[in-house]
Structure formats: C-alpha cells, structure tokens
Amino acid sequence: MDKIIEALNKCAEIFRAVTGAGLALVATAVIAQILFGATVPFLHLNVVGEIINITNQLGGEGLVGLAAAGVLLALFNK
C-alpha cells in the first residue's frame, strides 16, 4: 500500500512540475507579446488573443462559465 501511495505522490509531483512549466511558458509568451506586439517572430500563435477568447467563452456561459473558471482557479492554486 505504501508503494502505491508513493507512486501516486510521485505522479502528482510530476504533474505539478509540468503544470508549473506550462504556466511559466504561457506567462513568458504573454510578456513577449506585450513587449513586441502581436507578431513575435519566434511565437507562431496569439497567446493573449486565445486567453481573451477563453475568458469570453467562459463569461458567455453565465453561471456555468463562472463555476468552470472557479474550478480552474482552484486547480491552478493547488
């Protein structure tokens, strides 16, 4: 039983590391777009625009979108 818990803890640790790295990449992309404008040479997508689209979609769903945003916020804060 201890090995299972240890394996689950290791998986959770890996997930936290990957999530943290992903959030750092998104933050770096947002900063790059703020500094260089929408056309960043090494960035082939519009990160700020996609974040705005996701926010608009969640906002357009009313209470369900608000609940989804709350769940996402809770997941990222853990």
PDB file with SEQRES, HELIX, SHEET and CRYST1 records, atoms N, CA, C and O in Angstrom:
SEQRES   1 A   78  MET ASP LYS ILE ILE GLU ALA LEU ASN LYS CYS ALA GLU          
SEQRES   2 A   78  ILE PHE ARG ALA VAL THR GLY ALA GLY LEU ALA LEU VAL          
SEQRES   3 A   78  ALA THR ALA VAL ILE ALA GLN ILE LEU PHE GLY ALA THR          
SEQRES   4 A   78  VAL PRO PHE LEU HIS LEU ASN VAL VAL GLY GLU ILE ILE          
SEQRES   5 A   78  ASN ILE THR ASN GLN LEU GLY GLY GLU GLY LEU VAL GLY          
SEQRES   6 A   78  LEU ALA ALA ALA GLY VAL LEU LEU ALA LEU PHE ASN LYS          
HELIX    1 AA1 ASP A    2  PHE A   36  1                                  35    
HELIX    2 AA2 VAL A   47  GLY A   60  1                                  14    
HELIX    3 AA3 LEU A   63  ASN A   77  1                                  15    
CRYST1    1.000    1.000    1.000  90.00  90.00  90.00 P 1           1          
ATOM      1  N   MET A   1       0.825  -1.194   0.000  1.00  0.00           N  
ATOM      2  CA  MET A   1       0.000   0.000   0.000  1.00  0.00           C  
ATOM      3  C   MET A   1       0.867   1.255   0.000  1.00  0.00           C  
ATOM      4  O   MET A   1       0.526   2.249  -0.641  1.00  0.00           O  
ATOM      5  N   ASP A   2       1.991   1.210   0.720  1.00  0.00           N  
ATOM      6  CA  ASP A   2       2.883   2.356   0.776  1.00  0.00           C  
ATOM      7  C   ASP A   2       3.492   2.649  -0.591  1.00  0.00           C  
ATOM      8  O   ASP A   2       3.727   3.807  -0.936  1.00  0.00           O  
ATOM      9  N   LYS A   3       3.747   1.594  -1.370  1.00  0.00           N  
ATOM     10  CA  LYS A   3       4.323   1.791  -2.698  1.00  0.00           C  
ATOM     11  C   LYS A   3       3.334   2.485  -3.620  1.00  0.00           C  
ATOM     12  O   LYS A   3       3.728   3.299  -4.455  1.00  0.00           O  
ATOM     13  N   ILE A   4       2.067   2.173  -3.475  1.00  0.00           N  
ATOM     14  CA  ILE A   4       1.034   2.809  -4.298  1.00  0.00           C  
ATOM     15  C   ILE A   4       0.934   4.289  -3.957  1.00  0.00           C  
ATOM     16  O   ILE A   4       0.865   5.135  -4.849  1.00  0.00           O  
ATOM     17  N   ILE A   5       0.926   4.596  -2.680  1.00  0.00           N  
ATOM     18  CA  ILE A   5       0.851   5.995  -2.252  1.00  0.00           C  
ATOM     19  C   ILE A   5       2.094   6.750  -2.704  1.00  0.00           C  
ATOM     20  O   ILE A   5       2.006   7.901  -3.132  1.00  0.00           O  
ATOM     21  N   GLU A   6       3.244   6.105  -2.609  1.00  0.00           N  
ATOM     22  CA  GLU A   6       4.489   6.726  -3.054  1.00  0.00           C  
ATOM     23  C   GLU A   6       4.453   6.994  -4.561  1.00  0.00           C  
ATOM     24  O   GLU A   6       4.901   8.046  -5.015  1.00  0.00           O  
ATOM     25  N   ALA A   7       3.924   6.047  -5.330  1.00  0.00           N  
ATOM     26  CA  ALA A   7       3.818   6.219  -6.780  1.00  0.00           C  
ATOM     27  C   ALA A   7       2.839   7.346  -7.118  1.00  0.00           C  
ATOM     28  O   ALA A   7       3.103   8.142  -8.019  1.00  0.00           O  
ATOM     29  N   LEU A   8       1.720   7.419  -6.408  1.00  0.00           N  
ATOM     30  CA  LEU A   8       0.750   8.494  -6.647  1.00  0.00           C  
ATOM     31  C   LEU A   8       1.341   9.854  -6.294  1.00  0.00           C  
ATOM     32  O   LEU A   8       1.115  10.834  -7.004  1.00  0.00           O  
ATOM     33  N   ASN A   9       2.089   9.918  -5.209  1.00  0.00           N  
ATOM     34  CA  ASN A   9       2.741  11.167  -4.831  1.00  0.00           C  
ATOM     35  C   ASN A   9       3.760  11.594  -5.884  1.00  0.00           C  
ATOM     36  O   ASN A   9       3.876  12.779  -6.196  1.00  0.00           O  
ATOM     37  N   LYS A  10       4.490  10.636  -6.425  1.00  0.00           N  
ATOM     38  CA  LYS A  10       5.463  10.928  -7.473  1.00  0.00           C  
ATOM     39  C   LYS A  10       4.759  11.441  -8.733  1.00  0.00           C  
ATOM     40  O   LYS A  10       5.228  12.384  -9.370  1.00  0.00           O  
ATOM     41  N   CYS A  11       3.638  10.820  -9.087  1.00  0.00           N  
ATOM     42  CA  CYS A  11       2.857  11.278 -10.246  1.00  0.00           C  
ATOM     43  C   CYS A  11       2.333  12.693 -10.025  1.00  0.00           C  
ATOM     44  O   CYS A  11       2.367  13.520 -10.936  1.00  0.00           O  
ATOM     45  N   ALA A  12       1.854  12.968  -8.828  1.00  0.00           N  
ATOM     46  CA  ALA A  12       1.358  14.311  -8.509  1.00  0.00           C  
ATOM     47  C   ALA A  12       2.486  15.330  -8.578  1.00  0.00           C  
ATOM     48  O   ALA A  12       2.282  16.452  -9.040  1.00  0.00           O  
ATOM     49  N   GLU A  13       3.660  14.951  -8.126  1.00  0.00           N  
ATOM     50  CA  GLU A  13       4.818  15.843  -8.179  1.00  0.00           C  
ATOM     51  C   GLU A  13       5.212  16.148  -9.627  1.00  0.00           C  
ATOM     52  O   GLU A  13       5.536  17.288  -9.962  1.00  0.00           O  
ATOM     53  N   ILE A  14       5.184  15.137 -10.469  1.00  0.00           N  
ATOM     54  CA  ILE A  14       5.498  15.326 -11.890  1.00  0.00           C  
ATOM     55  C   ILE A  14       4.451  16.224 -12.540  1.00  0.00           C  
ATOM     56  O   ILE A  14       4.793  17.110 -13.324  1.00  0.00           O  
ATOM     57  N   PHE A  15       3.182  16.001 -12.220  1.00  0.00           N  
ATOM     58  CA  PHE A  15       2.099  16.817 -12.768  1.00  0.00           C  
ATOM     59  C   PHE A  15       2.258  18.277 -12.350  1.00  0.00           C  
ATOM     60  O   PHE A  15       2.065  19.178 -13.166  1.00  0.00           O  
ATOM     61  N   ARG A  16       2.607  18.518 -11.083  1.00  0.00           N  
ATOM     62  CA  ARG A  16       2.824  19.883 -10.608  1.00  0.00           C  
ATOM     63  C   ARG A  16       3.983  20.538 -11.356  1.00  0.00           C  
ATOM     64  O   ARG A  16       3.903  21.714 -11.712  1.00  0.00           O  
ATOM     65  N   ALA A  17       5.048  19.795 -11.593  1.00  0.00           N  
ATOM     66  CA  ALA A  17       6.210  20.340 -12.299  1.00  0.00           C  
ATOM     67  C   ALA A  17       5.860  20.684 -13.748  1.00  0.00           C  
ATOM     68  O   ALA A  17       6.252  21.740 -14.245  1.00  0.00           O  
ATOM     69  N   VAL A  18       5.135  19.809 -14.417  1.00  0.00           N  
ATOM     70  CA  VAL A  18       4.742  20.056 -15.806  1.00  0.00           C  
ATOM     71  C   VAL A  18       3.779  21.236 -15.885  1.00  0.00           C  
ATOM     72  O   VAL A  18       3.898  22.076 -16.776  1.00  0.00           O  
ATOM     73  N   THR A  19       2.833  21.304 -14.964  1.00  0.00           N  
ATOM     74  CA  THR A  19       1.884  22.415 -14.935  1.00  0.00           C  
ATOM     75  C   THR A  19       2.601  23.730 -14.669  1.00  0.00           C  
ATOM     76  O   THR A  19       2.305  24.739 -15.309  1.00  0.00           O  
ATOM     77  N   GLY A  20       3.536  23.727 -13.736  1.00  0.00           N  
ATOM     78  CA  GLY A  20       4.304  24.930 -13.445  1.00  0.00           C  
ATOM     79  C   GLY A  20       5.114  25.390 -14.637  1.00  0.00           C  
ATOM     80  O   GLY A  20       5.187  26.586 -14.922  1.00  0.00           O  
ATOM     81  N   ALA A  21       5.722  24.445 -15.334  1.00  0.00           N  
ATOM     82  CA  ALA A  21       6.493  24.791 -16.534  1.00  0.00           C  
ATOM     83  C   ALA A  21       5.580  25.350 -17.619  1.00  0.00           C  
ATOM     84  O   ALA A  21       5.943  26.306 -18.305  1.00  0.00           O  
ATOM     85  N   GLY A  22       4.408  24.765 -17.778  1.00  0.00           N  
ATOM     86  CA  GLY A  22       3.450  25.260 -18.768  1.00  0.00           C  
ATOM     87  C   GLY A  22       2.978  26.674 -18.454  1.00  0.00           C  
ATOM     88  O   GLY A  22       2.892  27.520 -19.344  1.00  0.00           O  
ATOM     89  N   LEU A  23       2.675  26.923 -17.189  1.00  0.00           N  
ATOM     90  CA  LEU A  23       2.255  28.264 -16.797  1.00  0.00           C  
ATOM     91  C   LEU A  23       3.381  29.278 -16.983  1.00  0.00           C  
ATOM     92  O   LEU A  23       3.131  30.423 -17.359  1.00  0.00           O  
ATOM     93  N   ALA A  24       4.619  28.860 -16.720  1.00  0.00           N  
ATOM     94  CA  ALA A  24       5.757  29.750 -16.943  1.00  0.00           C  
ATOM     95  C   ALA A  24       5.908  30.073 -18.432  1.00  0.00           C  
ATOM     96  O   ALA A  24       6.224  31.207 -18.792  1.00  0.00           O  
ATOM     97  N   LEU A  25       5.686  29.085 -19.290  1.00  0.00           N  
ATOM     98  CA  LEU A  25       5.755  29.325 -20.738  1.00  0.00           C  
ATOM     99  C   LEU A  25       4.656  30.274 -21.205  1.00  0.00           C  
ATOM    100  O   LEU A  25       4.900  31.155 -22.031  1.00  0.00           O  
ATOM    101  N   VAL A  26       3.456  30.095 -20.679  1.00  0.00           N  
ATOM    102  CA  VAL A  26       2.348  30.987 -21.042  1.00  0.00           C  
ATOM    103  C   VAL A  26       2.654  32.406 -20.571  1.00  0.00           C  
ATOM    104  O   VAL A  26       2.442  33.364 -21.314  1.00  0.00           O  
ATOM    105  N   ALA A  27       3.149  32.548 -19.343  1.00  0.00           N  
ATOM    106  CA  ALA A  27       3.489  33.874 -18.824  1.00  0.00           C  
ATOM    107  C   ALA A  27       4.583  34.519 -19.673  1.00  0.00           C  
ATOM    108  O   ALA A  27       4.522  35.716 -19.953  1.00  0.00           O  
ATOM    109  N   THR A  28       5.578  33.743 -20.083  1.00  0.00           N  
ATOM    110  CA  THR A  28       6.648  34.264 -20.928  1.00  0.00           C  
ATOM    111  C   THR A  28       6.103  34.703 -22.290  1.00  0.00           C  
ATOM    112  O   THR A  28       6.508  35.737 -22.820  1.00  0.00           O  
ATOM    113  N   ALA A  29       5.197  33.925 -22.844  1.00  0.00           N  
ATOM    114  CA  ALA A  29       4.596  34.276 -24.130  1.00  0.00           C  
ATOM    115  C   ALA A  29       3.770  35.554 -24.017  1.00  0.00           C  
ATOM    116  O   ALA A  29       3.802  36.391 -24.920  1.00  0.00           O  
ATOM    117  N   VAL A  30       3.030  35.715 -22.916  1.00  0.00           N  
ATOM    118  CA  VAL A  30       2.239  36.928 -22.717  1.00  0.00           C  
ATOM    119  C   VAL A  30       3.164  38.143 -22.611  1.00  0.00           C  
ATOM    120  O   VAL A  30       2.903  39.176 -23.226  1.00  0.00           O  
ATOM    121  N   ILE A  31       4.228  38.024 -21.843  1.00  0.00           N  
ATOM    122  CA  ILE A  31       5.173  39.130 -21.699  1.00  0.00           C  
ATOM    123  C   ILE A  31       5.822  39.463 -23.039  1.00  0.00           C  
ATOM    124  O   ILE A  31       6.004  40.635 -23.370  1.00  0.00           O  
ATOM    125  N   ALA A  32       6.170  38.436 -23.807  1.00  0.00           N  
ATOM    126  CA  ALA A  32       6.774  38.667 -25.126  1.00  0.00           C  
ATOM    127  C   ALA A  32       5.805  39.411 -26.041  1.00  0.00           C  
ATOM    128  O   ALA A  32       6.214  40.307 -26.779  1.00  0.00           O  
ATOM    129  N   GLN A  33       4.527  39.048 -25.997  1.00  0.00           N  
ATOM    130  CA  GLN A  33       3.544  39.730 -26.839  1.00  0.00           C  
ATOM    131  C   GLN A  33       3.311  41.162 -26.364  1.00  0.00           C  
ATOM    132  O   GLN A  33       3.055  42.049 -27.178  1.00  0.00           O  
ATOM    133  N   ILE A  34       3.395  41.394 -25.073  1.00  0.00           N  
ATOM    134  CA  ILE A  34       3.247  42.763 -24.572  1.00  0.00           C  
ATOM    135  C   ILE A  34       4.434  43.615 -25.025  1.00  0.00           C  
ATOM    136  O   ILE A  34       4.261  44.763 -25.436  1.00  0.00           O  
ATOM    137  N   LEU A  35       5.625  43.053 -24.950  1.00  0.00           N  
ATOM    138  CA  LEU A  35       6.827  43.812 -25.314  1.00  0.00           C  
ATOM    139  C   LEU A  35       6.980  44.007 -26.817  1.00  0.00           C  
ATOM    140  O   LEU A  35       7.338  45.098 -27.261  1.00  0.00           O  
ATOM    141  N   PHE A  36       6.714  42.961 -27.613  1.00  0.00           N  
ATOM    142  CA  PHE A  36       6.981  43.004 -29.043  1.00  0.00           C  
ATOM    143  C   PHE A  36       5.737  43.158 -29.907  1.00  0.00           C  
ATOM    144  O   PHE A  36       5.855  43.252 -31.129  1.00  0.00           O  
ATOM    145  N   GLY A  37       4.574  43.186 -29.321  1.00  0.00           N  
ATOM    146  CA  GLY A  37       3.347  43.278 -30.098  1.00  0.00           C  
ATOM    147  C   GLY A  37       2.832  41.900 -30.476  1.00  0.00           C  
ATOM    148  O   GLY A  37       3.361  40.880 -30.033  1.00  0.00           O  
ATOM    149  N   ALA A  38       1.804  41.885 -31.291  1.00  0.00           N  
ATOM    150  CA  ALA A  38       1.136  40.625 -31.632  1.00  0.00           C  
ATOM    151  C   ALA A  38       1.999  39.716 -32.506  1.00  0.00           C  
ATOM    152  O   ALA A  38       1.795  38.502 -32.519  1.00  0.00           O  
ATOM    153  N   THR A  39       2.949  40.281 -33.228  1.00  0.00           N  
ATOM    154  CA  THR A  39       3.774  39.470 -34.127  1.00  0.00           C  
ATOM    155  C   THR A  39       5.155  39.247 -33.508  1.00  0.00           C  
ATOM    156  O   THR A  39       6.104  39.974 -33.805  1.00  0.00           O  
ATOM    157  N   VAL A  40       5.254  38.261 -32.668  1.00  0.00           N  
ATOM    158  CA  VAL A  40       6.532  37.872 -32.083  1.00  0.00           C  
ATOM    159  C   VAL A  40       7.158  36.860 -33.038  1.00  0.00           C  
ATOM    160  O   VAL A  40       6.528  35.855 -33.367  1.00  0.00           O  
ATOM    161  N   PRO A  41       8.390  37.108 -33.489  1.00  0.00           N  
ATOM    162  CA  PRO A  41       8.988  36.251 -34.526  1.00  0.00           C  
ATOM    163  C   PRO A  41       9.049  34.764 -34.170  1.00  0.00           C  
ATOM    164  O   PRO A  41       8.812  33.917 -35.031  1.00  0.00           O  
ATOM    165  N   PHE A  42       9.361  34.438 -32.930  1.00  0.00           N  
ATOM    166  CA  PHE A  42       9.512  33.032 -32.546  1.00  0.00           C  
ATOM    167  C   PHE A  42       8.234  32.427 -31.985  1.00  0.00           C  
ATOM    168  O   PHE A  42       8.223  31.260 -31.591  1.00  0.00           O  
ATOM    169  N   LEU A  43       7.172  33.193 -31.945  1.00  0.00           N  
ATOM    170  CA  LEU A  43       5.896  32.732 -31.394  1.00  0.00           C  
ATOM    171  C   LEU A  43       4.881  32.720 -32.531  1.00  0.00           C  
ATOM    172  O   LEU A  43       4.549  33.772 -33.077  1.00  0.00           O  
ATOM    173  N   HIS A  44       4.391  31.552 -32.887  1.00  0.00           N  
ATOM    174  CA  HIS A  44       3.514  31.437 -34.047  1.00  0.00           C  
ATOM    175  C   HIS A  44       2.041  31.358 -33.674  1.00  0.00           C  
ATOM    176  O   HIS A  44       1.224  30.855 -34.446  1.00  0.00           O  
ATOM    177  N   LEU A  45       1.705  31.851 -32.495  1.00  0.00           N  
ATOM    178  CA  LEU A  45       0.306  31.900 -32.103  1.00  0.00           C  
ATOM    179  C   LEU A  45       0.066  33.127 -31.245  1.00  0.00           C  
ATOM    180  O   LEU A  45       0.999  33.711 -30.693  1.00  0.00           O  
ATOM    181  N   ASN A  46      -1.184  33.504 -31.142  1.00  0.00           N  
ATOM    182  CA  ASN A  46      -1.578  34.686 -30.408  1.00  0.00           C  
ATOM    183  C   ASN A  46      -2.061  34.264 -29.014  1.00  0.00           C  
ATOM    184  O   ASN A  46      -3.245  33.985 -28.821  1.00  0.00           O  
ATOM    185  N   VAL A  47      -1.157  34.220 -28.063  1.00  0.00           N  
ATOM    186  CA  VAL A  47      -1.477  33.731 -26.723  1.00  0.00           C  
ATOM    187  C   VAL A  47      -2.472  34.654 -26.036  1.00  0.00           C  
ATOM    188  O   VAL A  47      -3.447  34.187 -25.446  1.00  0.00           O  
ATOM    189  N   VAL A  48      -2.236  35.959 -26.106  1.00  0.00           N  
ATOM    190  CA  VAL A  48      -3.131  36.920 -25.461  1.00  0.00           C  
ATOM    191  C   VAL A  48      -4.528  36.825 -26.065  1.00  0.00           C  
ATOM    192  O   VAL A  48      -5.524  36.853 -25.342  1.00  0.00           O  
ATOM    193  N   GLY A  49      -4.601  36.714 -27.382  1.00  0.00           N  
ATOM    194  CA  GLY A  49      -5.899  36.576 -28.046  1.00  0.00           C  
ATOM    195  C   GLY A  49      -6.625  35.312 -27.622  1.00  0.00           C  
ATOM    196  O   GLY A  49      -7.842  35.328 -27.439  1.00  0.00           O  
ATOM    197  N   GLU A  50      -5.888  34.212 -27.465  1.00  0.00           N  
ATOM    198  CA  GLU A  50      -6.513  32.959 -27.038  1.00  0.00           C  
ATOM    199  C   GLU A  50      -7.014  33.050 -25.585  1.00  0.00           C  
ATOM    200  O   GLU A  50      -8.075  32.520 -25.258  1.00  0.00           O  
ATOM    201  N   ILE A  51      -6.254  33.714 -24.734  1.00  0.00           N  
ATOM    202  CA  ILE A  51      -6.701  33.898 -23.349  1.00  0.00           C  
ATOM    203  C   ILE A  51      -7.971  34.738 -23.327  1.00  0.00           C  
ATOM    204  O   ILE A  51      -8.897  34.449 -22.569  1.00  0.00           O  
ATOM    205  N   ILE A  52      -8.018  35.775 -24.155  1.00  0.00           N  
ATOM    206  CA  ILE A  52      -9.217  36.616 -24.238  1.00  0.00           C  
ATOM    207  C   ILE A  52     -10.404  35.802 -24.754  1.00  0.00           C  
ATOM    208  O   ILE A  52     -11.519  35.943 -24.251  1.00  0.00           O  
ATOM    209  N   ASN A  53     -10.167  34.942 -25.764  1.00  0.00           N  
ATOM    210  CA  ASN A  53     -11.251  34.098 -26.287  1.00  0.00           C  
ATOM    211  C   ASN A  53     -11.789  33.147 -25.228  1.00  0.00           C  
ATOM    212  O   ASN A  53     -13.002  32.977 -25.110  1.00  0.00           O  
ATOM    213  N   ILE A  54     -10.905  32.527 -24.460  1.00  0.00           N  
ATOM    214  CA  ILE A  54     -11.338  31.610 -23.401  1.00  0.00           C  
ATOM    215  C   ILE A  54     -12.134  32.363 -22.352  1.00  0.00           C  
ATOM    216  O   ILE A  54     -13.163  31.878 -21.880  1.00  0.00           O  
ATOM    217  N   THR A  55     -11.660  33.548 -21.984  1.00  0.00           N  
ATOM    218  CA  THR A  55     -12.372  34.358 -20.990  1.00  0.00           C  
ATOM    219  C   THR A  55     -13.751  34.750 -21.501  1.00  0.00           C  
ATOM    220  O   THR A  55     -14.726  34.701 -20.751  1.00  0.00           O  
ATOM    221  N   ASN A  56     -13.844  35.133 -22.757  1.00  0.00           N  
ATOM    222  CA  ASN A  56     -15.138  35.488 -23.342  1.00  0.00           C  
ATOM    223  C   ASN A  56     -16.088  34.292 -23.385  1.00  0.00           C  
ATOM    224  O   ASN A  56     -17.280  34.432 -23.114  1.00  0.00           O  
ATOM    225  N   GLN A  57     -15.556  33.113 -23.727  1.00  0.00           N  
ATOM    226  CA  GLN A  57     -16.395  31.920 -23.768  1.00  0.00           C  
ATOM    227  C   GLN A  57     -16.927  31.578 -22.381  1.00  0.00           C  
ATOM    228  O   GLN A  57     -18.106  31.259 -22.224  1.00  0.00           O  
ATOM    229  N   LEU A  58     -16.051  31.644 -21.372  1.00  0.00           N  
ATOM    230  CA  LEU A  58     -16.497  31.344 -20.012  1.00  0.00           C  
ATOM    231  C   LEU A  58     -17.494  32.388 -19.536  1.00  0.00           C  
ATOM    232  O   LEU A  58     -18.471  32.053 -18.866  1.00  0.00           O  
ATOM    233  N   GLY A  59     -17.256  33.654 -19.875  1.00  0.00           N  
ATOM    234  CA  GLY A  59     -18.174  34.725 -19.474  1.00  0.00           C  
ATOM    235  C   GLY A  59     -19.513  34.621 -20.166  1.00  0.00           C  
ATOM    236  O   GLY A  59     -20.537  34.990 -19.591  1.00  0.00           O  
ATOM    237  N   GLY A  60     -19.526  34.125 -21.390  1.00  0.00           N  
ATOM    238  CA  GLY A  60     -20.771  33.986 -22.137  1.00  0.00           C  
ATOM    239  C   GLY A  60     -21.647  32.853 -21.645  1.00  0.00           C  
ATOM    240  O   GLY A  60     -22.827  32.790 -21.991  1.00  0.00           O  
ATOM    241  N   GLU A  61     -21.101  31.970 -20.855  1.00  0.00           N  
ATOM    242  CA  GLU A  61     -21.863  30.828 -20.352  1.00  0.00           C  
ATOM    243  C   GLU A  61     -22.574  31.115 -19.034  1.00  0.00           C  
ATOM    244  O   GLU A  61     -23.270  30.249 -18.506  1.00  0.00           O  
ATOM    245  N   GLY A  62     -22.408  32.304 -18.507  1.00  0.00           N  
ATOM    246  CA  GLY A  62     -23.111  32.679 -17.281  1.00  0.00           C  
ATOM    247  C   GLY A  62     -22.585  31.948 -16.064  1.00  0.00           C  
ATOM    248  O   GLY A  62     -21.379  31.913 -15.820  1.00  0.00           O  
ATOM    249  N   LEU A  63     -23.490  31.368 -15.308  1.00  0.00           N  
ATOM    250  CA  LEU A  63     -23.136  30.715 -14.045  1.00  0.00           C  
ATOM    251  C   LEU A  63     -22.249  29.490 -14.280  1.00  0.00           C  
ATOM    252  O   LEU A  63     -21.342  29.227 -13.491  1.00  0.00           O  
ATOM    253  N   VAL A  64     -22.496  28.751 -15.337  1.00  0.00           N  
ATOM    254  CA  VAL A  64     -21.675  27.572 -15.640  1.00  0.00           C  
ATOM    255  C   VAL A  64     -20.244  27.999 -15.949  1.00  0.00           C  
ATOM    256  O   VAL A  64     -19.295  27.355 -15.501  1.00  0.00           O  
ATOM    257  N   GLY A  65     -20.083  29.066 -16.701  1.00  0.00           N  
ATOM    258  CA  GLY A  65     -18.746  29.579 -17.000  1.00  0.00           C  
ATOM    259  C   GLY A  65     -18.040  30.081 -15.763  1.00  0.00           C  
ATOM    260  O   GLY A  65     -16.832  29.899 -15.615  1.00  0.00           O  
ATOM    261  N   LEU A  66     -18.788  30.715 -14.871  1.00  0.00           N  
ATOM    262  CA  LEU A  66     -18.207  31.189 -13.622  1.00  0.00           C  
ATOM    263  C   LEU A  66     -17.751  30.017 -12.760  1.00  0.00           C  
ATOM    264  O   LEU A  66     -16.685  30.071 -12.148  1.00  0.00           O  
ATOM    265  N   ALA A  67     -18.549  28.971 -12.713  1.00  0.00           N  
ATOM    266  CA  ALA A  67     -18.172  27.776 -11.950  1.00  0.00           C  
ATOM    267  C   ALA A  67     -16.939  27.118 -12.566  1.00  0.00           C  
ATOM    268  O   ALA A  67     -16.045  26.682 -11.841  1.00  0.00           O  
ATOM    269  N   ALA A  68     -16.883  27.042 -13.891  1.00  0.00           N  
ATOM    270  CA  ALA A  68     -15.716  26.454 -14.567  1.00  0.00           C  
ATOM    271  C   ALA A  68     -14.464  27.282 -14.291  1.00  0.00           C  
ATOM    272  O   ALA A  68     -13.392  26.724 -14.056  1.00  0.00           O  
ATOM    273  N   ALA A  69     -14.592  28.602 -14.317  1.00  0.00           N  
ATOM    274  CA  ALA A  69     -13.450  29.467 -14.017  1.00  0.00           C  
ATOM    275  C   ALA A  69     -12.996  29.267 -12.576  1.00  0.00           C  
ATOM    276  O   ALA A  69     -11.795  29.267 -12.304  1.00  0.00           O  
ATOM    277  N   GLY A  70     -13.932  29.096 -11.655  1.00  0.00           N  
ATOM    278  CA  GLY A  70     -13.588  28.845 -10.256  1.00  0.00           C  
ATOM    279  C   GLY A  70     -12.853  27.524 -10.084  1.00  0.00           C  
ATOM    280  O   GLY A  70     -11.892  27.441  -9.320  1.00  0.00           O  
ATOM    281  N   VAL A  71     -13.299  26.496 -10.789  1.00  0.00           N  
ATOM    282  CA  VAL A  71     -12.632  25.193 -10.717  1.00  0.00           C  
ATOM    283  C   VAL A  71     -11.215  25.291 -11.270  1.00  0.00           C  
ATOM    284  O   VAL A  71     -10.278  24.764 -10.670  1.00  0.00           O  
ATOM    285  N   LEU A  72     -11.051  25.965 -12.411  1.00  0.00           N  
ATOM    286  CA  LEU A  72      -9.721  26.137 -12.985  1.00  0.00           C  
ATOM    287  C   LEU A  72      -8.806  26.919 -12.049  1.00  0.00           C  
ATOM    288  O   LEU A  72      -7.635  26.576 -11.891  1.00  0.00           O  
ATOM    289  N   LEU A  73      -9.337  27.957 -11.436  1.00  0.00           N  
ATOM    290  CA  LEU A  73      -8.543  28.746 -10.495  1.00  0.00           C  
ATOM    291  C   LEU A  73      -8.125  27.913  -9.298  1.00  0.00           C  
ATOM    292  O   LEU A  73      -6.986  28.005  -8.840  1.00  0.00           O  
ATOM    293  N   ALA A  74      -9.038  27.106  -8.792  1.00  0.00           N  
ATOM    294  CA  ALA A  74      -8.705  26.236  -7.657  1.00  0.00           C  
ATOM    295  C   ALA A  74      -7.632  25.218  -8.029  1.00  0.00           C  
ATOM    296  O   ALA A  74      -6.743  24.932  -7.227  1.00  0.00           O  
ATOM    297  N   LEU A  75      -7.712  24.674  -9.238  1.00  0.00           N  
ATOM    298  CA  LEU A  75      -6.705  23.711  -9.677  1.00  0.00           C  
ATOM    299  C   LEU A  75      -5.330  24.346  -9.814  1.00  0.00           C  
ATOM    300  O   LEU A  75      -4.324  23.743  -9.440  1.00  0.00           O  
ATOM    301  N   PHE A  76      -5.283  25.559 -10.348  1.00  0.00           N  
ATOM    302  CA  PHE A  76      -4.004  26.231 -10.531  1.00  0.00           C  
ATOM    303  C   PHE A  76      -3.411  26.709  -9.213  1.00  0.00           C  
ATOM    304  O   PHE A  76      -2.191  26.827  -9.094  1.00  0.00           O  
ATOM    305  N   ASN A  77      -4.248  26.985  -8.228  1.00  0.00           N  
ATOM    306  CA  ASN A  77      -3.743  27.455  -6.938  1.00  0.00           C  
ATOM    307  C   ASN A  77      -3.210  26.333  -6.063  1.00  0.00           C  
ATOM    308  O   ASN A  77      -2.502  26.595  -5.091  1.00  0.00           O  
ATOM    309  N   LYS A  78      -3.538  25.087  -6.389  1.00  0.00           N  
ATOM    310  CA  LYS A  78      -3.030  23.966  -5.593  1.00  0.00           C  
ATOM    311  C   LYS A  78      -1.645  23.741  -5.941  1.00  0.00           C  
ATOM    312  O   LYS A  78      -1.009  22.841  -5.393  1.00  0.00           O  
TER     313      LYS A  78                                                      
END                                                                             
